[in-house]
Amino acid sequence: MEWYLDWEFPFLYWLQSLHNPILDQIMIFITTLGDDGLFWIGIGIVCLVLKKHRREGLQVLLTMLVTFIVGNLILKNLFHRTRPFNCEDSLLDVTALIIDEPGEFSFPSGHTMNGFAAAFALFFNNKKLGIPALILAGLIAFSRMYHFVHFPTDILAGFCVGFGAAIMMNYIFDKVQAKMAEKKLQASE
């Protein structure tokens, strides 16, 4: 399905004007960090292994699972949004891409959902880990527009899904932790 807001292509074309060999290589590296959510899954696993960061690790992985279900399985298949480079109105075609042509639909951005889901899951539990993660998630999201593979509204929707999933999972974790603490207190009385 081809749909976009009037300002989205002009913004993406402006981003195309920023391309240069050095920035291209930086953006290729940044966008690759978000491929398939593997970097964020790795962070979640590392945190899960470290006793001090188990909650963060489990929360990252479960939050990403929620974004996968909501974003990849439901929303992408519901909206069937065409990627910018494949739109009939596009002045840039797939031959101009500097990264591999992504599969599946455009809306919402999976790189953005995963990045912000993981980053906010970290941030809600540990600001020292969360702030750099949020910055990286933002850079990955930006790189997807720079590479002409997502519309800005794909990025916005990905942010909302990731943030919403992180809030929901953090709420659940807080409730479970409070319940466990209450049971522990009752057992010690």
N, C-alpha and C positions, 0 to 999 in steps of 0.2 A: 504494500500500500504506500503510495506517495502522498505524504502530507507534511507540511512544515509551515512555520510562521514566516511572514514576509521578510523579517530581518535575519533569519538564520543563514541563508546562503551568502548575503553580503558579509556577515561576520566571518563565516568560514573562508570566503575568498580573501578577506583582509588577513586572516591567519596565514593563508598560503603565501602572501606577500612577505612574510617574515622568514621564509625558508632560506637557509644558507647551509653549506656543507657541515659546519661545526654544530650548529643547532640541530640539524637533521640527525646527526649521529647521537647527540645527547637525547633527543626525543625518541629515537628508535630504542635506545637502551631503557629509557624510562617506561615506555609503553610495554616493552617486553617483560618488565617486572610484574605487570598486571596480567600477563597471559594465563588463562585458565585458573586464575586465583592461586597459582602454585606458590608464589612468594608468601602470600598471606597465610596459606595453609601451613607452609613451613614455619612461619612465625608462631602460629597456633600450636604446632607440634612441639617446637622448642620450649615454648612457655609451659605446655602440658607436662613435659619431662622434668622441668625445674620445679621443685616442690613449692618454692616461694611464689611462683607465677601460675600455678595450676588453674586457678579460677579464670585468669585472663585467657589462658590457652583454650580451656573448654568453652568459654564464652565466645572467643573468636571463631572457633570451629562450628559451634551450633548457630551462631548468628549468620555465618556464611551459608550454612545449610538452608536457613530460612530464606536468604536472598536468592539462592539457587532455585528453590521451589517457587517462590513468588515471582521473581524476575525472569529467570530462564524458562521455567516450565509453563508458567501461566501468562505473564504479561507479554513476553516476546511472541508467543504463539497466538495470543489474543489480538495484538495490534498488527503484526506482520509488517512492520515499518521498513521500508527500503532504506538502505544506507545512502548517504549523500552522493558518493561517487557513482552509484547505480541509478540515480534519479534522471529522468528524461530532461529536466531543467538544468542539470549540472553542466558546468563549463569544463569540469575536470572529470576525466574518465579513469577507469581502473588502471590503464597503462601508466598513469602519472603517479600512482601510489609508490611510496618508498618503503612500505611494509607489505607483508603478504596480505592478500585480500581476505578479510575475515569472513567466516561463515555466519550462519544464522541471522536473525533479524536485528535491527538497530535499536529498537526501543524496548526497555531501557538499556543503558550501557552496562554490560556485565563487568567490565574493568572497574567502572565507577562504583557499582553496587558492592562488589567484593572489597575494594579498597576502603570505602567509607564504613562498611559493616565491620571489618576487622579493626580499622583505626579507632572508631568510636568504642568498640568493645574494649580495646586497650585503654583508651582515654578515660572511660568511666571508672576504671579500676586502678590505673597507674598513669598519672599525668606525664611522668618522665618518658615512658614508652609511647604514650598516646599522642603527644604533640608532634614528634617527628613522624609518626605514622600518619597523622592527619595531613601534614605537609606533603608527604610522599603520595598519599591518596589523591590530593588535589593536583599534584603534578601529573600523575598518571591520567586523571580525568582530562586535564588540559591537553595532554599529548594525543588523546583520541580525537579531539577536534582538529588539532594541528595536522594530524595524519589524514583528515578528511574522511574518517570512517564513522563519525557520529555527529549528529546535530546537537546544538546546545541543549535543546529540550530532552534529548536522550540522557545527557549528562545530569541535568537537573533531576530527572526522574530516577536515575541510578542513585544519585545522592539521597533522595527522599526514601527510596526503598532500603538502602543500606543504613541510613540513620534511623529509620523507623524500626527496622529489625533489631538494631543495636539497643534502642530504647526498650523495646519489648523484652528482649532477652535479659537485659540488665535488671528490669523490673522482676522478671521471673526468678533470676538468681538471687536478688535481694530477698524476695519472699521465701524462697526455699532456705536460704541461709538463716533468716530470722526464725523460721519454723524449727530448723535443726538446733539452733541455740536455745530456743524455748524448751524443746524436748530434753536437751542436755541439762538445762537448769532444773527441770522437773525431776530428772533421774538422780540428780545430786542432792535433792532435798530429803 
